[in-house]
Amino acid sequence: MATIDELSNEISIMVPKLMKGARSSFLAKANISTAQMIMLISIHDHGQCKIKTLAKERGISPPTATGLLDRLVRAGYVKRGSDSEDRRVVMISLTKKGENAAQDFLRTVRNRWKNILIHLTSKEQHQYLNIVKKIVDILSGEKG
C-alpha cells in the first residue's frame, strides 16, 4: 500500500497531464493564456461583475486581475461598463466573442472528459465523480 506522500506525489504528476490536452490545443487556437481563460470562465459563471469580485475569487490582487482583464478587453473577449447605481464602479462582462470562447472551452473540456470516462465502468465513473466532488468541497473550505 502506498503512503500518503507517495500518493500525493503521483497525483501531483498526473493532474497537469490530465489538464494539458484540452487546455493546450484550445488555448493555442484561441490565442489566450491559461490565466486569461480561467478569468473568462469566472466571468462566464458570474455574469456581469466587479473586478474586485473576480480578484477575490481567483485569489489574486485587483491590479493583477486588471492586467488580465486589460488583455482580454484588447482581444475582444471582455468589455467594461459602469454600475447602474454607482458609475465609479467598473463592471466586467463578456462580449459575444468572449461568451463563445467560454462555451467552446467548456464544451472542449466536457468532450475530453466524456472520452476519458467511457473507458471506465459505470461504477468507476460514479466513484470518480463522488471523489472529485469531495475534493472540490475540501478545496472550497480551504483558506489562503
Helices and strands as residue ranges (DSSP letters): H 4-30, H 34-46, E 49-50, H 51-58, H 62-74, E 78-82, E 90-94, H 96-117, H 122-141
